[in-house]
Amino acid sequence: IETIRILRDEFHENYCLDIYGDGELKDELQAQIDQYHLNDQIKLCGHCTDIFNRLTNYDLFLMTSKYEGTPNALLEAMGLGLPSLAIKCRTGITELINDGKNGYIVAGYDAHTLAAKIREINNPTQLAQVGKQARQDMIERYSMNKIQTELVSAIEDLHKNPPKIKNISLSKALNQ
Protein backbone atom coordinates (compact mmCIF):
# COMPACT_ATOMS: atom_id res chain seq x y z
CA ILE A 1 0.00 0.00 0.00
CA GLU A 2 2.85 2.34 0.88
CA THR A 3 4.51 1.52 -2.45
CA ILE A 4 1.41 2.52 -4.42
CA ARG A 5 1.25 5.77 -2.41
CA ILE A 6 4.91 6.49 -3.23
CA LEU A 7 4.36 5.81 -6.93
CA ARG A 8 1.40 8.21 -6.94
CA ASP A 9 2.73 11.00 -4.71
CA GLU A 10 6.45 11.02 -5.51
CA PHE A 11 6.48 9.86 -9.13
CA HIS A 12 2.98 10.94 -10.22
CA GLU A 13 2.29 7.48 -11.64
CA ASN A 14 -0.95 5.63 -11.05
CA TYR A 15 -0.81 1.91 -10.56
CA CYS A 16 -3.68 -0.33 -9.49
CA LEU A 17 -3.23 -3.01 -6.86
CA ASP A 18 -5.65 -5.82 -6.07
CA ILE A 19 -4.97 -7.72 -2.86
CA TYR A 20 -6.45 -11.22 -2.58
CA GLY A 21 -7.10 -13.20 0.57
CA ASP A 22 -8.79 -12.70 3.91
CA GLY A 23 -7.14 -12.34 7.24
CA GLU A 24 -6.93 -10.54 10.52
CA LEU A 25 -5.19 -7.51 8.96
CA LYS A 26 -8.04 -6.71 6.56
CA ASP A 27 -9.41 -3.79 8.62
CA GLU A 28 -5.91 -2.40 9.19
CA LEU A 29 -5.16 -2.56 5.46
CA GLN A 30 -8.44 -0.86 4.60
CA ALA A 31 -7.70 1.90 7.12
CA GLN A 32 -4.31 2.47 5.47
CA ILE A 33 -5.94 2.58 2.03
CA ASP A 34 -8.48 5.11 3.34
CA GLN A 35 -5.80 7.19 5.08
CA TYR A 36 -3.81 7.59 1.85
CA HIS A 37 -6.97 8.09 -0.28
CA LEU A 38 -6.06 5.13 -2.49
CA ASN A 39 -9.54 3.58 -2.78
CA ASP A 40 -9.54 4.17 -6.53
CA GLN A 41 -6.21 2.37 -6.92
CA ILE A 42 -6.20 -0.41 -4.31
CA LYS A 43 -8.91 -3.02 -3.79
CA LEU A 44 -9.13 -5.67 -1.11
CA CYS A 45 -10.65 -8.50 -3.13
CA GLY A 46 -11.01 -11.04 -0.31
CA HIS A 47 -11.08 -14.79 -0.84
CA CYS A 48 -11.21 -15.88 -4.48
CA THR A 49 -12.18 -19.28 -5.85
CA ASP A 50 -11.21 -18.53 -9.46
CA ILE A 51 -7.78 -16.97 -8.93
CA PHE A 52 -6.32 -18.54 -12.09
CA ASN A 53 -8.85 -16.71 -14.25
CA ARG A 54 -8.21 -13.46 -12.41
CA LEU A 55 -4.41 -13.66 -12.57
CA THR A 56 -4.48 -13.63 -16.36
CA ASN A 57 -5.79 -10.03 -16.22
CA TYR A 58 -2.72 -8.59 -14.51
CA ASP A 59 0.60 -7.23 -15.74
CA LEU A 60 2.63 -8.13 -12.65
CA PHE A 61 2.33 -10.40 -9.61
CA LEU A 62 3.78 -9.12 -6.34
CA MET A 63 4.93 -11.51 -3.61
CA THR A 64 5.61 -9.24 -0.66
CA SER A 65 5.78 -11.82 2.11
CA LYS A 66 8.56 -11.42 4.63
CA TYR A 67 8.67 -15.19 5.19
CA GLU A 68 7.89 -18.01 2.78
CA GLY A 69 8.38 -21.73 2.63
CA THR A 70 7.17 -22.98 -0.71
CA PRO A 71 5.40 -19.94 -2.18
CA ASN A 72 2.45 -21.64 -3.88
CA ALA A 73 0.91 -18.36 -5.07
CA LEU A 74 4.19 -17.47 -6.77
CA LEU A 75 4.40 -20.92 -8.36
CA GLU A 76 0.88 -20.48 -9.71
CA ALA A 77 1.54 -17.00 -11.09
CA MET A 78 4.78 -18.07 -12.75
CA GLY A 79 3.10 -21.18 -14.14
CA LEU A 80 0.52 -18.93 -15.79
CA GLY A 81 3.28 -16.84 -17.34
CA LEU A 82 2.65 -13.82 -15.14
CA PRO A 83 5.81 -11.77 -14.55
CA SER A 84 6.50 -11.71 -10.82
CA LEU A 85 8.31 -9.42 -8.42
CA ALA A 86 9.14 -10.81 -4.99
CA ILE A 87 10.80 -9.69 -1.80
CA LYS A 88 13.90 -11.77 -1.11
CA CYS A 89 13.42 -13.91 1.97
CA ARG A 90 15.39 -16.77 3.47
CA THR A 91 13.73 -19.59 1.53
CA GLY A 92 11.48 -20.21 -1.43
CA ILE A 93 11.84 -17.11 -3.57
CA THR A 94 15.43 -17.51 -4.75
CA GLU A 95 14.83 -21.18 -5.56
CA LEU A 96 12.16 -20.14 -8.07
CA ILE A 97 13.18 -16.75 -9.43
CA ASN A 98 16.32 -16.13 -11.44
CA ASP A 99 16.36 -12.34 -11.09
CA GLY A 100 15.85 -10.58 -14.40
CA LYS A 101 15.33 -13.83 -16.31
CA ASN A 102 12.06 -15.39 -15.12
CA GLY A 103 11.04 -12.80 -12.52
CA TYR A 104 12.43 -10.12 -10.29
CA ILE A 105 13.70 -10.00 -6.72
CA VAL A 106 14.00 -6.99 -4.46
CA ALA A 107 16.57 -7.40 -1.70
CA GLY A 108 14.88 -5.45 1.10
CA TYR A 109 11.41 -5.04 2.47
CA ASP A 110 11.23 -1.33 1.77
CA ALA A 111 8.42 0.51 -0.04
CA HIS A 112 10.78 2.93 -1.82
CA THR A 113 12.94 0.08 -3.14
CA LEU A 114 9.84 -1.77 -4.33
CA ALA A 115 8.49 1.36 -6.03
CA ALA A 116 11.81 1.95 -7.79
CA LYS A 117 11.89 -1.66 -9.03
CA ILE A 118 8.31 -1.45 -10.34
CA ARG A 119 9.23 1.69 -12.27
CA GLU A 120 12.42 0.06 -13.58
CA ILE A 121 10.70 -3.04 -14.96
CA ASN A 122 7.62 -1.28 -16.34
CA ASN A 123 8.30 -2.30 -19.92
CA PRO A 124 5.56 -4.43 -21.55
CA THR A 125 7.93 -6.19 -23.95
CA GLN A 126 10.40 -7.06 -21.21
CA LEU A 127 7.63 -8.17 -18.85
CA ALA A 128 6.18 -10.42 -21.56
CA GLN A 129 9.58 -12.07 -22.09
CA VAL A 130 10.07 -12.60 -18.36
CA GLY A 131 6.56 -14.04 -18.02
CA LYS A 132 7.13 -16.39 -20.94
CA GLN A 133 10.40 -17.60 -19.39
CA ALA A 134 8.70 -18.07 -16.00
CA ARG A 135 6.05 -20.28 -17.57
CA GLN A 136 8.66 -22.29 -19.47
CA ASP A 137 10.74 -22.78 -16.33
CA MET A 138 7.72 -23.96 -14.33
CA ILE A 139 6.72 -26.39 -17.08
CA GLU A 140 10.25 -27.81 -17.27
CA ARG A 141 10.68 -28.00 -13.52
CA TYR A 142 7.26 -29.22 -12.42
CA SER A 143 5.82 -31.10 -15.39
CA MET A 144 4.25 -34.48 -14.68
CA ASN A 145 6.93 -36.23 -16.76
CA LYS A 146 9.76 -34.51 -14.87
CA ILE A 147 8.27 -35.34 -11.46
CA GLN A 148 7.52 -38.92 -12.52
CA THR A 149 11.09 -39.42 -13.79
CA GLU A 150 12.57 -38.06 -10.56
CA LEU A 151 10.26 -40.21 -8.43
CA VAL A 152 11.08 -43.39 -10.37
CA SER A 153 14.79 -42.57 -10.09
CA ALA A 154 14.51 -42.06 -6.32
CA ILE A 155 12.65 -45.37 -5.89
CA GLU A 156 15.22 -47.22 -8.02
CA ASP A 157 18.03 -45.67 -5.98
CA LEU A 158 16.37 -46.74 -2.73
CA HIS A 159 15.93 -50.25 -4.11
CA LYS A 160 19.62 -50.46 -5.08
CA ASN A 161 20.88 -48.83 -1.88
CA PRO A 162 18.36 -49.48 0.90
CA PRO A 163 18.85 -47.42 4.04
CA LYS A 164 20.43 -49.14 7.01
CA ILE A 165 17.71 -49.55 9.62
CA LYS A 166 18.45 -50.90 13.04
CA ASN A 167 15.79 -53.38 14.12
CA ILE A 168 14.53 -52.77 17.63
CA SER A 169 11.23 -53.57 19.19
CA LEU A 170 8.86 -50.71 19.89
CA SER A 171 8.33 -51.73 23.48
CA LYS A 172 12.09 -51.86 24.09
CA ALA A 173 12.51 -48.38 22.55
CA LEU A 174 9.72 -46.93 24.69
CA ASN A 175 11.22 -48.32 27.90
CA GLN A 176 14.68 -46.84 27.29
Secondary structure, DSSP 8 states (H G I E B T S, - for coil): -HHHHHHHHTT-----EEEEB--TTHHHHHHHHHHTT-TTTEEEEE--S-HHHHHTT-S-EEE--S--SS-HHHHHHHHTT--EEEE--SSSHHHH--BTTTBEEESS--HHHHHHHHHHH--HHHHHHHHHHHHHHHHHHH-HHHHHHHHHHHHHHHHHS--------HHHHHH-
